[in-house]
Amino acid sequence: MTKDLLKYIAVQEDDGVRLDSILKNKLNLSRRIITGMKKNNSIYVNGEAAFTNLKVKKGDEISVNLLKDESQNIEAQNIPIEIVFEDADLLIVNKQPGMVVHPTKGHPIGTLSNGVIYHWRQRNENTIVRLVNRLDRDTSGLVMIAKNQFCHQAMAKQMDNNTVEKIYCTVVHGILDKNDGTIDQPIDRPFYDSIKREVMEKGQRAVTHYKTIEILNDASLLEVRLETGKTHQIRVHLSFLGHPLYGDTLYGEENDDAQYIKRQALHAYKLSFNHPRTGEKMTVTADIPEDINVLIQKLREKHI
């Protein structure tokens, strides 16, 4: 049970402070989480269940039980998932291209989440899928999933504060005018139920930083860092510059990309963040997948 406990030892400045204030300001728990823990009697002082109006003393060990009996309407399926990192709070997987992240009406099974639920049930972990980030079906790479409400809240806050570094690699048509730069252009749907997004004056601000890693034959391998996280942001922004992603049938031009790659050449290969429980700076990576490596090699050898 130790791994499910979030602990804090009261210091001198905490002496006489109410427990709920400690939970909020020292353990960074939201009011909603605290309310749920009160209902489940999941808050302890020195190993004994405690009310949140208790006044804390220096040296008191405050702990909250993050384990919660939860259920989710996602079928457990024996789908292979590539685990990059896992502990009591986080699961980070390298999603394969062609896989939907979470069940939808059109894709109720066969998703990454179905495989994650199966993995946890095999380990007797009764938790639910709380996605910290998402990727398009045909984008490969790192997906972060919180294993408890505390972790999900903490990582969502880091995302909102732009302290999670999200790095992608992509292959685009043509050679960019500058080796590196920033695209700061607003994005929105042209109409309500459009799948496609566009750069629009009245859209939401979106910022993408790019750097050329290698110039290929009339193509470029780029490293891209997202400052914001709008749907299809990288694909929209690079298409707007006149350099659509290889294999991108939604934002690309009429071309013969299918002979090179069967999906958009986009891979989320690095995440850097502060661990929600320990505060430790962490960086996880996922190798460039085979189909993008093959694409890069073909473009190196291409005669124009």
C-alpha positions in Angstrom: 0.0 0.0 0.0 3.0 2.3 0.5 3.2 3.2 -3.2 -0.4 4.3 -3.1 0.2 6.8 -0.2 1.2 10.4 -0.8 3.1 11.5 2.3 4.3 14.8 3.9 6.0 15.5 7.2 4.8 18.8 8.8 7.5 21.3 9.5 7.7 24.2 11.9 5.7 26.6 9.7 2.9 24.0 9.5 2.4 24.0 13.3 -1.2 24.9 14.1 -2.3 25.0 10.4 -5.5 23.2 9.4 -5.1 19.9 7.7 -7.1 20.9 4.6 -4.8 23.9 4.1 -1.8 21.5 4.2 -3.4 19.2 1.7 -4.1 22.1 -0.6 -0.8 24.1 -0.3 1.8 21.4 0.5 0.5 18.4 -1.3 -1.1 20.4 -4.1 -4.4 18.6 -4.0 -7.4 20.3 -5.5 -10.6 21.0 -3.5 -12.4 18.3 -5.6 -9.8 15.6 -4.8 -9.8 16.6 -1.1 -13.6 16.3 -1.0 -13.5 12.8 -2.6 -10.8 11.7 -0.1 -12.9 12.9 2.8 -15.8 10.8 1.6 -13.6 7.8 1.3 -11.8 8.3 4.7 -8.5 8.4 2.8 -6.8 11.1 4.8 -4.5 10.1 7.7 -2.3 11.8 10.3 0.2 9.6 12.0 -1.5 6.6 10.5 -5.0 7.4 11.9 -7.9 8.6 9.8 -8.3 12.4 10.4 -10.8 15.2 9.8 -9.7 18.0 7.6 -10.3 20.7 10.3 -7.6 19.1 12.5 -4.8 21.4 13.4 -1.4 19.9 12.4 1.6 19.8 14.7 5.3 19.9 13.6 6.5 16.3 12.9 3.1 14.9 12.0 3.1 12.5 9.1 0.3 13.4 6.8 -0.7 10.8 4.2 -3.5 10.3 1.7 -4.4 7.1 0.0 -4.4 7.6 -3.7 -6.0 4.1 -4.3 -9.6 4.4 -5.3 -12.2 1.8 -6.4 -12.9 3.0 -10.0 -14.4 1.6 -13.1 -14.5 2.6 -16.7 -16.5 1.4 -19.7 -13.5 0.2 -21.6 -13.1 -3.5 -22.5 -9.8 -5.1 -21.6 -8.1 -6.5 -24.7 -4.9 -8.3 -25.1 -3.3 -5.7 -27.4 0.5 -5.4 -27.2 1.6 -2.1 -25.9 5.2 -0.8 -25.7 5.8 0.5 -22.2 8.5 3.2 -22.0 8.0 4.0 -18.3 5.7 3.0 -15.5 5.5 3.6 -11.8 2.7 4.0 -9.2 1.6 7.3 -10.8 2.4 7.3 -14.5 2.3 5.0 -17.5 4.1 6.2 -20.7 3.7 4.1 -23.8 5.1 4.3 -27.4 1.9 4.2 -29.5 2.1 2.5 -32.8 0.8 4.2 -36.0 -2.8 3.3 -37.0 -4.0 2.9 -33.4 -6.7 5.1 -31.9 -5.8 6.3 -28.4 -9.2 6.1 -26.7 -12.5 4.3 -27.6 -15.0 6.3 -29.7 -18.3 5.5 -31.3 -16.5 4.6 -34.5 -13.7 2.7 -32.7 -15.1 1.1 -29.5 -12.4 -1.6 -29.3 -8.9 -2.1 -30.5 -7.6 1.1 -29.1 -4.5 1.9 -27.0 -6.8 2.3 -23.9 -8.2 -1.2 -24.4 -4.6 -2.6 -24.2 -3.7 -0.4 -21.2 -6.7 -1.6 -19.2 -5.8 -5.2 -20.0 -2.2 -4.6 -18.9 -3.4 -3.2 -15.6 -5.9 -5.9 -15.0 -3.1 -8.5 -15.5 -1.2 -6.8 -12.7 -4.4 -6.6 -10.5 -4.3 -2.8 -10.7 -7.8 -1.4 -10.5 -7.3 2.0 -12.1 -8.8 3.9 -15.1 -7.3 5.5 -18.1 -6.7 9.2 -17.6 -4.9 10.5 -20.7 -2.5 13.4 -20.1 -1.9 13.8 -23.9 -3.3 12.4 -27.1 -2.0 11.6 -30.5 -3.8 11.3 -33.8 -4.5 7.7 -35.0 -1.7 7.8 -37.6 0.8 9.7 -35.4 3.2 7.4 -33.5 5.0 8.1 -30.3 4.7 8.9 -26.6 1.4 8.9 -24.8 1.3 9.7 -21.1 -1.4 8.2 -18.9 -2.0 9.1 -15.2 -2.8 6.2 -12.9 -4.5 8.3 -10.2 -6.5 11.6 -9.9 -3.6 13.4 -8.1 -1.2 12.6 -10.9 -3.7 13.6 -13.6 -4.3 16.9 -11.9 -0.6 17.6 -11.5 0.3 16.8 -15.1 -2.6 18.7 -16.5 -1.3 21.7 -14.6 2.1 21.3 -16.0 0.6 21.0 -19.5 -1.4 24.2 -18.9 1.7 26.0 -17.6 3.7 24.8 -20.7 6.3 23.1 -18.5 6.1 19.8 -20.3 8.4 19.8 -23.3 6.9 17.9 -26.2 9.3 17.1 -29.1 8.3 15.5 -32.4 10.2 14.5 -35.5 8.6 14.8 -38.9 9.5 14.7 -42.6 8.1 17.4 -44.8 8.0 18.3 -48.5 10.6 20.8 -49.7 13.3 22.8 -47.9 12.4 25.5 -45.5 13.6 29.1 -46.0 15.1 29.1 -42.5 16.9 26.3 -40.7 14.9 27.0 -37.6 12.0 29.3 -36.7 8.6 29.7 -34.9 5.2 29.5 -36.4 2.8 31.7 -34.4 -0.6 31.4 -36.2 -4.1 30.9 -34.8 -5.9 27.7 -35.6 -9.6 26.8 -35.7 -12.2 24.8 -37.6 -13.6 26.5 -40.7 -17.0 25.3 -39.7 -18.5 23.5 -36.6 -18.2 19.8 -37.5 -15.1 20.0 -39.7 -12.4 17.5 -39.1 -9.9 19.7 -40.9 -8.4 22.8 -39.1 -7.1 25.9 -40.7 -5.0 29.0 -39.9 -7.7 31.5 -39.2 -7.5 35.1 -37.9 -10.1 34.5 -35.2 -8.8 31.1 -34.2 -7.0 30.1 -31.0 -3.3 31.0 -30.6 -1.0 28.2 -31.6 2.8 28.2 -31.4 5.1 25.7 -33.1 8.9 25.8 -33.0 10.9 23.9 -35.6 14.5 23.1 -36.4 15.9 21.4 -39.5 17.9 18.2 -38.6 18.7 17.1 -42.1 18.1 18.4 -45.6 17.0 15.5 -47.9 16.2 15.5 -51.7 13.6 18.2 -51.9 12.5 17.3 -48.4 13.5 18.1 -44.8 13.7 16.1 -41.5 12.6 18.4 -38.8 12.5 18.5 -35.0 9.4 20.2 -33.8 8.6 21.5 -30.3 5.0 22.4 -29.4 4.4 25.4 -27.2 0.7 25.0 -27.4 -1.3 21.8 -28.1 -4.1 22.4 -30.6 -5.6 19.5 -32.7 -3.5 18.8 -35.8 -1.2 21.8 -34.9 2.0 20.6 -36.5 0.2 19.4 -39.6 -1.7 22.6 -40.0 1.2 24.9 -39.4 3.7 23.2 -41.7 1.1 22.9 -44.4 0.5 26.7 -44.0 4.2 27.3 -44.6 3.9 25.3 -47.8 5.7 22.3 -46.4 3.1 19.6 -45.7 4.1 16.4 -44.0 4.9 13.3 -46.1 2.0 11.0 -46.2 -0.5 13.6 -44.8 -3.6 13.0 -47.0 -5.7 15.6 -45.0 -3.3 18.6 -45.2 -1.0 17.5 -48.0 -1.1 18.1 -51.7 -1.9 15.7 -54.5 1.3 13.6 -54.7 2.6 10.0 -54.7 3.6 9.9 -51.0 2.1 6.4 -50.7 5.1 4.9 -52.4 7.2 6.2 -49.5 5.0 6.0 -46.4 1.4 5.0 -45.7 0.6 7.6 -43.0 1.7 11.1 -42.0 5.4 11.1 -41.1 5.0 12.4 -37.6 6.4 10.8 -34.4 6.2 12.1 -30.8 9.7 11.1 -29.6 10.5 13.0 -26.4 8.7 14.2 -23.3 10.4 16.1 -20.5 8.5 17.0 -17.3 8.7 17.1 -13.5 7.5 13.9 -11.9 4.2 14.8 -10.0 5.2 13.0 -6.8 8.9 13.5 -6.5 9.4 16.7 -8.5 12.3 15.0 -10.3 13.1 16.2 -13.8 12.4 13.3 -16.2 12.9 12.8 -19.9 11.6 9.8 -21.8 12.2 9.1 -25.5 10.8 6.7 -28.2 13.0 5.7 -31.1 11.9 6.8 -34.6 9.8 4.0 -36.0 10.8 1.8 -39.0 8.5 3.3 -41.5 9.8 6.9 -41.0 13.4 5.6 -41.0 12.7 3.9 -44.4 11.1 7.1 -45.7 14.2 9.1 -44.7 16.5 6.6 -46.4 14.5 6.6 -49.6 14.6 10.4 -49.7 18.4 10.4 -49.2 18.7 8.1 -52.2 16.0 9.7 -54.3 17.2 11.3 -57.6 15.6 14.5 -58.5 
